[in-house]
Amino acid sequence: MARPTDDKKESKVILRINDETRKSIEKASRTAGLSMSEYIRDILTSKHDIELSKYGITPSIIADFEVILNIYDTNFEDFFKKLYEKVRDGEIDVDEILK
Protein backbone atom coordinates (compact mmCIF):
# COMPACT_ATOMS: atom_id res chain seq x y z
CA MET A 1 0.00 0.00 0.00
CA ALA A 2 1.24 3.51 -0.82
CA ARG A 3 2.49 5.76 1.93
CA PRO A 4 0.49 8.92 2.72
CA THR A 5 2.10 12.05 1.27
CA ASP A 6 1.37 15.70 0.58
CA ASP A 7 3.48 15.41 -2.58
CA LYS A 8 1.23 13.29 -4.79
CA LYS A 9 2.93 11.68 -7.78
CA GLU A 10 0.21 11.72 -10.42
CA SER A 11 2.37 11.45 -13.54
CA LYS A 12 4.38 8.50 -14.79
CA VAL A 13 7.36 8.24 -17.08
CA ILE A 14 7.92 4.95 -18.85
CA LEU A 15 11.60 4.25 -19.39
CA ARG A 16 13.08 1.21 -21.07
CA ILE A 17 16.38 0.03 -19.59
CA ASN A 18 18.34 -3.21 -19.75
CA ASP A 19 18.52 -5.71 -16.87
CA GLU A 20 22.04 -4.63 -15.90
CA THR A 21 20.97 -0.99 -15.51
CA ARG A 22 17.90 -1.99 -13.47
CA LYS A 23 20.03 -4.14 -11.14
CA SER A 24 22.45 -1.25 -10.73
CA ILE A 25 19.61 1.15 -9.84
CA GLU A 26 18.05 -1.39 -7.46
CA LYS A 27 21.37 -1.88 -5.65
CA ALA A 28 22.13 1.84 -5.46
CA SER A 29 18.64 2.68 -4.20
CA ARG A 30 18.81 -0.04 -1.51
CA THR A 31 22.21 1.29 -0.42
CA ALA A 32 20.75 4.80 -0.21
CA GLY A 33 17.73 3.49 1.71
CA LEU A 34 15.35 4.76 -0.97
CA SER A 35 12.82 3.25 -3.30
CA MET A 36 13.88 3.11 -6.93
CA SER A 37 11.47 5.95 -7.72
CA GLU A 38 12.86 8.14 -4.92
CA TYR A 39 16.41 7.36 -6.00
CA ILE A 40 15.73 8.27 -9.63
CA ARG A 41 13.88 11.46 -8.61
CA ASP A 42 16.92 12.44 -6.53
CA ILE A 43 19.19 11.91 -9.53
CA LEU A 44 16.93 13.98 -11.77
CA THR A 45 16.76 16.85 -9.29
CA SER A 46 20.51 16.83 -8.63
CA LYS A 47 20.91 19.08 -11.68
CA HIS A 48 19.94 21.88 -9.30
CA ASP A 49 23.14 21.20 -7.36
CA ILE A 50 25.07 21.75 -10.58
CA GLU A 51 23.24 25.02 -11.21
CA LEU A 52 23.93 26.22 -7.67
CA SER A 53 27.60 25.30 -7.97
CA LYS A 54 27.93 28.06 -10.60
CA TYR A 55 27.52 30.43 -7.68
CA GLY A 56 29.88 28.56 -5.37
CA ILE A 57 27.02 26.85 -3.50
CA THR A 58 28.24 23.29 -3.13
CA PRO A 59 26.27 20.28 -1.86
CA SER A 60 28.40 20.52 1.30
CA ILE A 61 27.30 24.11 1.92
CA ILE A 62 23.69 23.10 1.29
CA ALA A 63 23.98 20.21 3.76
CA ASP A 64 25.53 22.47 6.42
CA PHE A 65 22.81 25.05 5.86
CA GLU A 66 20.13 22.36 6.19
CA VAL A 67 21.53 21.45 9.60
CA ILE A 68 21.22 25.08 10.70
CA LEU A 69 17.70 25.38 9.32
CA ASN A 70 16.66 22.16 11.04
CA ILE A 71 17.79 23.61 14.38
CA TYR A 72 15.34 26.45 13.78
CA ASP A 73 12.66 24.04 12.52
CA THR A 74 12.43 25.67 9.09
CA ASN A 75 13.35 24.90 5.48
CA PHE A 76 15.05 26.65 2.55
CA GLU A 77 11.82 27.93 1.03
CA ASP A 78 10.54 29.53 4.23
CA PHE A 79 13.97 30.91 5.13
CA PHE A 80 14.49 32.57 1.76
CA LYS A 81 10.94 33.97 1.74
CA LYS A 82 11.60 35.58 5.13
CA LEU A 83 15.05 36.76 4.05
CA TYR A 84 13.59 38.33 0.90
CA GLU A 85 10.91 40.11 2.95
CA LYS A 86 13.49 41.51 5.35
CA VAL A 87 15.69 42.77 2.50
CA ARG A 88 12.66 44.21 0.68
CA ASP A 89 11.43 45.96 3.83
CA GLY A 90 14.86 47.40 4.58
CA GLU A 91 15.36 45.38 7.76
CA ILE A 92 18.51 43.86 6.24
CA ASP A 93 20.90 46.19 4.43
CA VAL A 94 22.54 44.24 1.60
CA ASP A 95 24.99 47.09 0.94
CA GLU A 96 26.25 46.80 4.52
CA ILE A 97 26.70 43.03 4.22
CA LEU A 98 28.61 43.27 0.92
CA LYS A 99 31.08 45.93 2.08
N, CA, C and O of each residue as an XYZ file, in Angstrom:
396
protein
N       0.842     -1.183      0.000
C       0.000      0.000      0.000
C       0.887      1.247      0.000
O       1.939      1.266      0.639
N       0.463      2.270     -0.709
C       1.239      3.511     -0.821
C       1.254      4.260      0.502
O       0.304      4.212      1.284
N       2.368      4.955      0.726
C       2.492      5.758      1.933
C       1.769      7.084      1.756
O       1.773      7.636      0.656
N       1.141      7.619      2.821
C       0.487      8.925      2.715
C       1.529     10.017      2.443
O       2.629      9.986      2.995
N       1.172     10.975      1.592
C       2.095     12.055      1.269
C       1.325     13.291      0.851
O       0.211     13.199      0.335
N       1.928     14.450      1.079
C       1.365     15.703      0.575
C       1.873     15.978     -0.836
O       1.365     16.866     -1.520
N       2.866     15.225     -1.265
C       3.480     15.414     -2.582
C       3.033     14.274     -3.490
O       3.795     13.344     -3.756
N       1.800     14.354     -3.960
C       1.231     13.295     -4.794
C       1.988     13.179     -6.108
O       2.323     14.184     -6.735
N       2.248     11.960     -6.513
C       2.927     11.684     -7.780
C       1.867     11.183     -8.752
O       1.564      9.991     -8.780
N       1.310     12.075     -9.538
C       0.207     11.717    -10.416
C       0.647     11.393    -11.835
O      -0.145     10.864    -12.615
N       1.882     11.695    -12.184
C       2.372     11.445    -13.538
C       3.381     10.309    -13.533
O       4.098     10.094    -12.556
N       3.421      9.592    -14.641
C       4.376      8.501    -14.790
C       5.241      8.747    -16.011
O       4.820      9.375    -16.982
N       6.453      8.241    -15.936
C       7.363      8.235    -17.077
C       7.741      6.781    -17.311
O       8.204      6.100    -16.396
N       7.546      6.317    -18.506
C       7.921      4.948    -18.851
C       9.309      5.008    -19.482
O       9.537      5.736    -20.447
N      10.221      4.236    -18.925
C      11.605      4.251    -19.386
C      12.057      2.817    -19.608
O      11.932      1.972    -18.722
N      12.573      2.554    -20.771
C      13.081      1.211    -21.066
C      14.569      1.178    -20.764
O      15.336      2.001    -21.265
N      14.970      0.215    -19.937
C      16.379      0.031    -19.587
C      16.685     -1.464    -19.647
O      15.779     -2.296    -19.619
N      17.972     -1.790    -19.731
C      18.337     -3.207    -19.752
C      18.419     -3.736    -18.315
O      18.401     -2.966    -17.356
N      18.510     -5.063    -18.188
C      18.523     -5.707    -16.867
C      19.700     -5.242    -16.017
O      19.560     -5.058    -14.808
N      20.849     -5.054    -16.639
C      22.037     -4.632    -15.899
C      21.829     -3.249    -15.267
O      22.197     -3.023    -14.114
N      21.242     -2.343    -16.028
C      20.973     -0.994    -15.506
C      19.957     -1.066    -14.368
O      20.132     -0.401    -13.347
N      18.911     -1.853    -14.526
C      17.902     -1.995    -13.472
C      18.535     -2.534    -12.192
O      18.274     -2.020    -11.105
N      19.368     -3.573    -12.320
C      20.025     -4.142    -11.141
C      20.911     -3.099    -10.463
O      20.970     -3.022     -9.236
N      21.591     -2.307    -11.270
C      22.452     -1.252    -10.727
C      21.627     -0.221     -9.954
O      22.019      0.201     -8.865
N      20.493      0.182    -10.515
C      19.613      1.149     -9.843
C      19.027      0.545     -8.573
O      18.963      1.211     -7.539
N      18.600     -0.711     -8.645
C      18.052     -1.388     -7.459
C      19.075     -1.417     -6.332
O      18.755     -1.107     -5.184
N      20.308     -1.790     -6.666
C      21.370     -1.880     -5.655
C      21.672     -0.499     -5.059
O      21.774     -0.348     -3.841
N      21.812      0.495     -5.926
C      22.128      1.841     -5.455
C      21.003      2.403     -4.603
O      21.263      3.064     -3.597
N      19.763      2.155     -4.985
C      18.638      2.679     -4.202
C      18.548      1.989     -2.842
O      18.257      2.639     -1.837
N      18.796      0.683     -2.802
C      18.815     -0.036     -1.512
C      19.906      0.528     -0.614
O      19.684      0.767      0.573
N      21.086      0.740     -1.186
C      22.213      1.288     -0.423
C      21.866      2.660      0.147
O      22.244      2.999      1.268
N      21.135      3.446     -0.653
C      20.749      4.797     -0.213
C      19.537      4.770      0.717
O      19.172      5.792      1.298
N      18.912      3.594      0.857
C      17.728      3.493      1.712
C      16.506      4.144      1.082
O      15.631      4.648      1.786
N      16.449      4.134     -0.251
C      15.347      4.763     -0.969
C      14.679      3.753     -1.887
O      15.270      2.735     -2.249
N      13.442      4.049     -2.258
C      12.818      3.250     -3.302
C      13.499      3.608     -4.620
O      14.205      4.612     -4.710
N      13.286      2.792     -5.626
C      13.880      3.107     -6.928
C      13.341      4.438     -7.448
O      14.092      5.232     -8.015
N      12.056      4.684     -7.261
C      11.468      5.945     -7.723
C      12.100      7.138     -7.006
O      12.458      8.131     -7.639
N      12.235      7.034     -5.682
C      12.856      8.135     -4.920
C      14.291      8.367     -5.383
O      14.729      9.504     -5.556
N      15.006      7.273     -5.577
C      16.407      7.361     -5.996
C      16.526      8.063     -7.351
O      17.363      8.948     -7.531
N      15.684      7.660     -8.293
C      15.732      8.274     -9.627
C      15.299      9.737     -9.568
O      15.887     10.580    -10.247
N      14.273     10.053     -8.762
C      13.875     11.461     -8.609
C      15.024     12.287     -8.053
O      15.247     13.416     -8.490
N      15.759     11.726     -7.084
C      16.917     12.441     -6.526
C      17.977     12.705     -7.600
O      18.560     13.788     -7.651
N      18.218     11.722     -8.447
C      19.193     11.912     -9.529
C      18.722     13.015    -10.467
O      19.506     13.883    -10.852
N      17.459     12.984    -10.831
C      16.930     13.977    -11.765
C      16.961     15.384    -11.190
O      17.173     16.347    -11.927
N      16.756     15.517     -9.897
C      16.756     16.851     -9.293
C      18.153     17.313     -8.903
O      18.329     18.466     -8.508
N      19.152     16.437     -9.006
C      20.513     16.827     -8.629
C      21.083     17.861     -9.584
O      22.095     18.490     -9.273
N      20.449     18.053    -10.756
C      20.915     19.083    -11.680
C      20.872     20.445    -11.013
O      21.623     21.343    -11.393
N      19.999     20.612    -10.021
C      19.938     21.879     -9.297
C      21.234     22.127     -8.536
O      21.669     23.271     -8.400
N      21.850     21.059     -8.039
C      23.141     21.198     -7.365
C      24.184     21.743     -8.336
O      25.023     22.564     -7.967
N      24.120     21.280     -9.568
C      25.065     21.751    -10.584
C      24.826     23.227    -10.858
O      25.776     24.003    -10.966
N      23.568     23.617    -10.971
C      23.242     25.024    -11.211
C      23.735     25.892    -10.054
O      24.311     26.957    -10.276
N      23.512     25.444     -8.836
C      23.934     26.221     -7.668
C      25.454     26.316     -7.588
O      25.990     27.312     -7.101
N      26.149     25.285     -8.064
C      27.605     25.303     -7.973
C      28.206     26.423     -8.821
O      29.339     26.839     -8.576
N      27.463     26.916     -9.815
C      27.926     28.061    -10.603
C      28.163     29.268     -9.697
O      28.990     30.132     -9.988
N      27.430     29.304     -8.612
C      27.515     30.429     -7.678
C      28.339     30.084     -6.438
O      28.328     30.819     -5.450
N      29.046     28.967     -6.499
C      29.878     28.560     -5.375
C      29.099     27.888     -4.257
O      29.633     27.695     -3.165
N      27.845     27.528     -4.512
C      27.022     26.854     -3.500
C      27.138     25.355     -3.744
O      26.492     24.806     -4.637
N      27.955     24.713     -2.952
C      28.240     23.289     -3.128
C      27.245     22.441     -2.332
O      26.588     22.953     -1.426
N      27.128     21.160     -2.660
C      26.274     20.282     -1.860
C      26.668     20.287     -0.387
O      25.808     20.134      0.481
N      27.944     20.459     -0.094
C      28.405     20.517      1.301
C      27.842     21.747      2.017
O      27.401     21.661      3.163
N      27.863     22.882      1.335
C      27.300     24.106      1.923
C      25.800     23.934      2.144
O      25.265     24.329      3.179
N      25.130     23.339      1.158
C      23.692     23.104      1.291
C      23.406     22.200      2.488
O      22.490     22.471      3.264
N      24.176     21.140      2.640
C      23.985     20.213      3.756
C      24.208     20.912      5.091
O      23.438     20.717      6.031
N      25.263     21.729      5.179
C      25.529     22.466      6.420
C      24.390     23.435      6.717
O      23.972     23.578      7.867
N      23.896     24.090      5.693
C      22.810     25.046      5.861
C      21.535     24.341      6.310
O      20.784     24.869      7.129
N      21.292     23.139      5.770
C      20.126     22.355      6.187
C      20.182     22.032      7.670
O      19.156     22.055      8.351
N      21.372     21.731      8.175
C      21.531     21.452      9.602
C      21.105     22.674     10.419
O      20.372     22.557     11.402
N      21.576     23.841      9.996
C      21.225     25.080     10.702
C      19.720     25.310     10.642
O      19.098     25.627     11.655
N      19.137     25.153      9.464
C      17.703     25.382      9.316
C      16.889     24.394     10.141
O      15.847     24.751     10.692
N      17.362     23.156     10.226
C      16.659     22.156     11.044
C      16.654     22.545     12.515
O      15.675     22.293     13.218
N      17.732     23.154     12.988
C      17.792     23.610     14.383
C      16.669     24.602     14.654
O      16.075     24.616     15.732
N      16.388     25.438     13.643
C      15.336     26.452     13.779
C      13.990     25.965     13.241
O      13.060     26.754     13.074
N      13.895     24.674     12.976
C      12.659     24.044     12.525
C      12.053     24.768     11.324
O      10.861     25.074     11.302
N      12.905     25.038     10.317
C      12.435     25.673      9.090
C      13.113     25.020      7.893
O      13.922     24.107      8.057
N      12.790     25.476      6.706
C      13.352     24.899      5.483
C      13.840     26.029      4.580
O      13.644     27.207      4.879
N      14.480     25.654      3.471
C      15.048     26.647      2.552
C      13.981     27.614      2.047
O      14.182     28.828      2.061
N      12.866     27.083      1.608
C      11.823     27.934      1.028
C      11.359     28.993      2.018
O      11.316     30.179      1.689
N      11.010     28.565      3.234
C      10.541     29.527      4.232
C      11.632     30.518      4.620
O      11.366     31.707      4.792
N      12.863     30.023      4.759
C      13.970     30.907      5.125
C      14.168     31.996      4.078
O      14.269     33.177      4.410
N      14.223     31.587      2.800
C      14.488     32.574      1.756
C      13.313     33.520      1.545
O      13.516     34.671      1.157
N      12.096     33.063      1.791
C      10.945     33.973      1.739
C      11.088     35.052      2.815
O      10.892     36.238      2.551
N      11.431     34.620      4.026
C      11.595     35.578      5.130
C      12.783     36.500      4.888
O      12.713     37.696      5.171
N      13.875     35.944      4.363
C      15.048     36.755      4.051
C      14.700     37.813      3.006
O      15.054     38.983      3.156
N      14.008     37.395      1.951
C      13.595     38.326      0.902
C      12.738     39.452      1.488
O      12.943     40.623      1.166
N      11.784     39.096      2.345
C      10.908     40.110      2.947
C      11.713     41.107      3.772
O      11.448     42.309      3.727
N      12.688     40.617      4.521
C      13.493     41.514      5.355
C      14.371     42.436      4.511
O      14.564     43.600      4.862
N      14.900     41.926      3.409
C      15.686     42.773      2.502
C      14.767     43.799      1.846
O      15.088     44.986      1.793
N      13.631     43.337      1.350
C      12.662     44.211      0.684
C      12.182     45.338      1.607
O      12.030     46.484      1.185
N      11.949     44.986      2.872
C      11.431     45.960      3.835
C      12.520     46.815      4.473
O      12.236     47.665      5.316
N      13.764     46.589      4.069
C      14.863     47.398      4.578
C      15.367     46.984      5.948
O      16.176     47.691      6.549
N      14.900     45.850      6.452
C      15.356     45.380      7.755
C      16.771     44.797      7.667
O      17.494     44.758      8.663
N      17.154     44.353      6.493
C      18.513     43.864      6.245
C      19.082     44.731      5.132
O      18.481     44.864      4.065
N      20.241     45.315      5.389
C      20.898     46.193      4.430
C      21.949     45.398      3.660
O      23.028     45.113      4.181
N      21.630     45.047      2.430
C      22.538     44.237      1.599
C      23.839     44.988      1.359
O      24.907     44.376      1.360
N      23.774     46.299      1.152
C      24.990     47.091      0.936
C      25.952     46.944      2.108
O      27.163     46.848      1.915
N      25.415     46.927      3.312
C      26.252     46.803      4.515
C      26.901     45.415      4.578
O      28.062     45.290      4.970
N      26.165     44.390      4.199
C      26.698     43.025      4.221
C      27.825     42.862      3.191
O      28.822     42.194      3.463
N      27.664     43.471      2.017
C      28.605     43.266      0.918
C      29.821     44.168      0.976
O      30.692     44.063      0.112
N      29.915     45.047      1.955
C      31.080     45.930      2.081
C      32.285     45.167      2.534
O      33.359     45.747      2.696
